[in-house]
Amino acid sequence: MRLRNVLAAGAAAATVVPAALAAPAAATADPAVRAAVSETAANQAAPGNAAANQATPSTITANKATASNATADKAAVGVTAVRAPGDEPTCGAVAAKSFPIDSRIHGGPPVHHPGGGFEQWSVDLANTTAEPCRNIHPVIVFAARDRGLTPPRVTLEFYDEDASRWRPASLETTAQDEVVGVLDDGAFAGFAVPARATVTVRVRFALTADTPPNQVTVNAAVVQRRGDDGDWVGESADYRFAVMDDDGSGLSVTRDELATTGTGALARLGMALGTILLGSAVVVLASRKLRTGRR
């Protein structure tokens, strides 16, 4: 799925996509649906983007030639060009029927206690392709039964192995009252997952003492950041937990209740990715095209 930095397309996408997400296999297999979403996003694009799209072929050719000359000049003097996030190769083949990154949340407790400090869990990122995937940012989506789970009550951090430090995740609330945590503090380049390898990201999570009892379903959507754009390249199954007082009081939770908490994972992630934070930029989903048949 491609994410676009086109604010005006947010409202249009929110109208078009819920129907597609209700039947993801049929919607993504129907070229008419994909074309309608793309056309809606294009028609809603900001004026600045529209003007850029109207550039003449000669202008585009000239720009490519200039870029090629600049690269050649750098090579001639022994300067290694630094690859920008937007220049990274796409993670996985666009036509593939499955996400290139298999993601799994594990190690989390079944209960989180308000004011009880950090609890740790892990997010696995398994690259199923023959090429490395870089600039990878997991997006953690918390869907609570009640509205008491809010960003001011949540602390979410992830461990940067290269820097040997914990980094704070950016937190946002969606229109569906989910809490979305992007594993990116604005200074983090993202995770690099080698070909056919798995990277395990350590995460720690804490709730303030005034957080009310609740039932929460957590998913990880995996995004490859590409400049001010990005691709949806993976998703996890559900991790569910209860929010309870230290003595277990305040909420009666059964296994069956936890098993039915929240909506379907695909729909929940699709909605949450409608408005997320990547670094310091707000990224709005303009084209919610699921890669055909991907789950």
C-alpha positions as CSV (number, residue, x, y, z in Angstrom):
1,M,0.0,0.0,0.0
2,R,1.3,3.4,-0.9
3,L,1.1,6.3,1.5
4,R,0.9,9.9,0.1
5,N,1.6,13.2,1.7
6,V,-1.6,14.8,0.3
7,L,-3.7,16.3,3.0
8,A,-6.7,17.1,0.9
9,A,-7.1,13.4,-0.1
10,G,-7.7,12.3,3.5
11,A,-11.5,12.9,3.5
12,A,-11.9,11.3,0.1
13,A,-9.9,8.2,1.1
14,A,-11.9,7.9,4.3
15,T,-15.1,7.7,2.2
16,V,-13.9,5.2,-0.4
17,V,-11.8,2.8,1.6
18,P,-14.1,1.4,4.3
19,A,-16.1,-0.5,1.7
20,A,-13.0,-1.9,0.1
21,L,-11.7,-3.0,3.5
22,A,-14.9,-4.8,4.3
23,A,-14.1,-7.2,1.5
24,P,-10.3,-6.9,0.9
25,A,-9.8,-9.8,-1.4
26,A,-12.6,-8.7,-3.9
27,A,-11.8,-5.0,-3.6
28,T,-8.1,-5.4,-4.3
29,A,-8.6,-7.8,-7.1
30,D,-11.0,-5.4,-8.9
31,P,-9.1,-3.0,-11.2
32,A,-12.1,-0.7,-11.2
33,V,-11.9,-0.2,-7.4
34,R,-8.1,0.4,-7.5
35,A,-8.6,2.9,-10.4
36,A,-11.4,4.7,-8.5
37,V,-9.2,5.1,-5.4
38,S,-6.3,6.4,-7.5
39,E,-8.5,8.8,-9.4
40,T,-10.1,10.1,-6.2
41,A,-6.6,10.8,-4.7
42,A,-5.4,12.5,-7.8
43,N,-8.5,14.7,-8.1
44,Q,-8.1,15.7,-4.4
45,A,-4.4,16.5,-4.6
46,A,-3.1,19.8,-3.4
47,P,-2.6,22.6,-6.0
48,G,1.2,22.5,-5.5
49,N,1.2,18.8,-6.4
50,A,-1.1,19.3,-9.4
51,A,1.3,21.9,-10.8
52,A,4.2,19.6,-10.3
53,N,2.4,16.8,-12.2
54,Q,1.9,19.1,-15.2
55,A,5.6,19.4,-15.8
56,T,6.5,18.9,-19.5
57,P,8.4,15.9,-20.7
58,S,11.3,18.1,-21.7
59,T,11.5,19.4,-18.2
60,I,11.5,15.9,-16.7
61,T,14.2,14.8,-19.2
62,A,16.3,17.9,-18.3
63,N,15.9,17.1,-14.6
64,K,17.0,13.5,-15.1
65,A,20.0,14.7,-17.1
66,T,21.0,17.2,-14.5
67,A,20.8,14.5,-11.8
68,S,22.9,12.1,-13.8
69,N,25.6,14.7,-14.4
70,A,25.7,15.5,-10.7
71,T,26.1,11.8,-9.9
72,A,28.9,11.5,-12.4
73,D,30.7,14.6,-11.1
74,K,30.6,13.2,-7.5
75,A,32.0,9.9,-8.8
76,A,34.8,11.7,-10.6
77,V,36.1,13.3,-7.5
78,G,35.6,10.2,-5.3
79,V,32.6,11.4,-3.4
80,T,30.1,8.7,-2.5
81,A,26.5,9.9,-3.0
82,V,24.3,9.3,0.1
83,R,21.1,7.6,-0.7
84,A,18.0,9.5,0.5
85,P,15.1,7.6,2.0
86,G,13.0,8.3,-1.1
87,D,15.6,6.6,-3.3
88,E,15.5,3.3,-1.4
89,P,14.5,0.3,-3.5
90,T,10.9,-0.9,-2.9
91,C,10.7,-3.7,-0.3
92,G,9.4,-6.7,-2.2
93,A,7.8,-6.9,-5.6
94,V,4.8,-4.7,-6.2
95,A,2.9,-7.6,-7.9
96,A,3.5,-10.0,-5.0
97,K,0.5,-11.5,-3.3
98,S,1.8,-11.3,0.2
99,F,3.6,-8.6,2.3
100,P,7.4,-8.8,2.1
101,I,7.8,-8.4,5.9
102,D,6.2,-10.9,8.2
103,S,5.6,-9.3,11.6
104,R,4.8,-10.8,14.9
105,I,4.2,-9.3,18.4
106,H,5.3,-11.6,21.2
107,G,6.4,-11.6,24.8
108,G,3.8,-9.1,26.1
109,P,1.9,-9.7,29.4
110,P,-1.8,-10.5,29.3
111,V,-2.4,-7.6,31.8
112,H,-0.9,-4.1,32.0
113,H,-1.2,-2.3,35.4
114,P,-1.7,1.5,35.4
115,G,1.2,3.2,37.1
116,G,3.1,-0.1,37.2
117,G,6.1,1.0,35.1
118,F,7.4,-0.4,31.9
119,E,6.5,-3.8,30.5
120,Q,8.5,-5.1,27.6
121,W,7.5,-7.0,24.5
122,S,9.0,-7.6,21.1
123,V,8.1,-7.0,17.4
124,D,9.7,-9.4,14.9
125,L,10.3,-8.2,11.4
126,A,11.0,-11.1,9.1
127,N,12.2,-10.2,5.5
128,T,10.8,-12.9,3.2
129,T,12.5,-11.5,0.1
130,A,16.0,-12.0,-1.4
131,E,16.9,-8.3,-1.0
132,P,17.4,-6.2,2.1
133,C,14.6,-3.9,3.2
134,R,15.7,-0.5,4.7
135,N,14.0,2.5,6.3
136,I,11.5,0.1,8.0
137,H,9.2,1.7,10.7
138,P,6.7,-0.5,12.6
139,V,3.5,1.4,13.4
140,I,1.9,0.1,16.6
141,V,-1.9,0.4,16.7
142,F,-3.8,0.2,20.0
143,A,-7.6,-0.4,19.6
144,A,-9.3,-0.1,23.0
145,R,-12.8,-1.2,23.9
146,D,-13.3,2.1,25.8
147,R,-12.0,5.6,25.2
148,G,-9.9,5.9,28.3
149,L,-6.7,4.9,26.4
150,T,-5.2,8.2,25.2
151,P,-1.7,9.3,24.1
152,P,-1.1,11.3,27.4
153,R,-1.7,8.1,29.3
154,V,0.6,6.0,27.2
155,T,4.4,5.8,27.0
156,L,5.8,3.7,24.2
157,E,9.5,3.4,23.5
158,F,11.7,1.2,21.2
159,Y,15.3,0.1,21.5
160,D,17.8,1.3,18.9
161,E,20.5,-1.3,18.9
162,D,22.9,0.8,16.8
163,A,22.7,3.7,19.2
164,S,22.3,1.5,22.3
165,R,19.5,3.6,23.6
166,W,15.7,3.7,24.1
167,R,13.9,6.1,21.8
168,P,10.3,7.5,22.3
169,A,7.7,6.6,19.7
170,S,5.6,9.3,18.2
171,L,2.0,9.0,19.4
172,E,-1.2,10.1,17.7
173,T,-5.0,9.4,17.9
174,T,-7.0,8.4,14.9
175,A,-10.6,9.3,14.0
176,Q,-11.6,5.9,15.4
177,D,-10.0,6.7,18.8
178,E,-7.1,4.3,18.3
179,V,-3.7,5.2,19.7
180,V,-1.0,4.9,17.0
181,G,2.6,4.8,17.9
182,V,5.2,5.1,15.1
183,L,8.6,3.7,16.0
184,D,10.4,6.9,14.9
185,D,11.5,9.8,17.0
186,G,12.4,12.1,14.1
187,A,16.1,11.3,14.3
188,F,15.8,7.6,13.6
189,A,16.5,6.3,10.1
190,G,14.5,3.1,10.5
191,F,15.4,-0.5,10.8
192,A,17.3,-2.4,8.1
193,V,16.2,-6.0,7.7
194,P,18.6,-8.2,5.7
195,A,17.4,-10.6,3.0
196,R,15.8,-13.7,4.4
197,A,16.5,-12.6,8.0
198,T,14.6,-11.5,11.0
199,V,15.2,-8.4,13.1
200,T,13.6,-8.3,16.6
201,V,12.6,-4.9,17.9
202,R,12.4,-4.5,21.6
203,V,9.5,-2.3,22.8
204,R,8.5,-1.1,26.2
205,F,5.0,0.2,27.2
206,A,3.7,1.9,30.3
207,L,0.4,3.5,31.4
208,T,-0.1,6.4,33.8
209,A,-1.7,5.7,37.2
210,D,-5.0,7.3,36.1
211,T,-5.6,5.0,33.1
212,P,-9.0,3.4,33.6
213,P,-9.7,-0.4,33.1
214,N,-9.9,-1.5,29.5
215,Q,-9.5,-4.2,27.0
216,V,-6.9,-3.5,24.2
217,T,-6.0,-5.1,20.9
218,V,-2.6,-4.3,19.5
219,N,-1.4,-4.8,15.9
220,A,1.8,-3.8,14.2
221,A,1.6,-2.3,10.7
222,V,5.0,-2.2,9.0
223,V,5.8,0.8,6.8
224,Q,8.8,1.4,4.6
225,R,9.5,5.2,4.6
226,R,10.4,6.6,1.2
227,G,11.0,10.3,1.7
228,D,7.7,12.0,2.5
229,D,5.9,8.9,1.1
230,G,5.9,5.2,2.1
231,D,4.7,1.6,1.4
232,W,2.7,-0.6,3.7
233,V,4.9,-3.7,3.7
234,G,3.7,-5.9,6.6
235,E,1.2,-6.5,9.4
236,S,1.0,-8.6,12.5
237,A,-1.6,-10.7,14.1
238,D,-3.4,-9.5,17.3
239,Y,-1.8,-9.1,20.7
240,R,-4.5,-8.6,23.3
241,F,-4.2,-7.4,26.9
242,A,-6.3,-6.1,29.7
243,V,-5.8,-2.9,31.7
244,M,-6.4,-3.7,35.4
245,D,-5.5,-2.4,38.9
246,D,-2.7,-4.2,40.7
247,D,-5.1,-6.4,42.6
248,G,-6.9,-7.4,39.4
249,S,-10.0,-5.3,40.2
250,G,-11.8,-2.8,38.2
251,L,-12.7,-4.9,35.2
252,S,-14.0,-8.4,34.6
253,V,-12.2,-9.9,31.6
254,T,-12.6,-13.4,30.2
255,R,-10.6,-15.2,27.6
256,D,-13.6,-15.0,25.2
257,E,-14.0,-11.3,25.7
258,L,-10.3,-10.7,24.9
259,A,-10.6,-12.9,21.8
260,T,-13.4,-10.7,20.4
261,T,-11.9,-7.3,21.3
262,G,-11.6,-4.9,18.4
263,T,-12.4,-5.2,14.7
264,G,-10.6,-7.2,12.0
265,A,-6.9,-6.6,11.9
266,L,-6.8,-5.5,8.2
267,A,-9.6,-3.0,8.7
268,R,-8.1,-1.7,11.9
269,L,-4.7,-1.2,10.4
270,G,-6.1,0.3,7.2
271,M,-8.0,2.9,9.1
272,A,-5.1,3.7,11.5
273,L,-2.8,4.3,8.6
274,G,-5.1,7.0,7.4
275,T,-3.4,9.5,9.6
276,I,0.0,8.6,11.2
277,L,3.2,10.3,12.0
278,L,6.4,9.4,10.2
279,G,9.2,11.5,11.9
280,S,7.8,15.0,12.3
281,A,5.6,14.9,9.1
282,V,1.9,14.1,9.1
283,V,1.4,11.5,6.4
284,V,-2.2,11.1,5.0
285,L,-3.2,8.1,3.1
286,A,-4.3,9.3,-0.4
287,S,-4.3,6.0,-2.2
288,R,-5.4,3.0,0.0
289,K,-4.6,0.4,-2.6
290,L,-3.8,-2.9,-1.1
291,R,-1.4,-5.0,-3.1
292,T,-3.6,-7.6,-4.9
293,G,-4.5,-10.4,-2.5
294,R,-2.2,-9.3,0.2
295,R,-3.0,-10.2,3.8
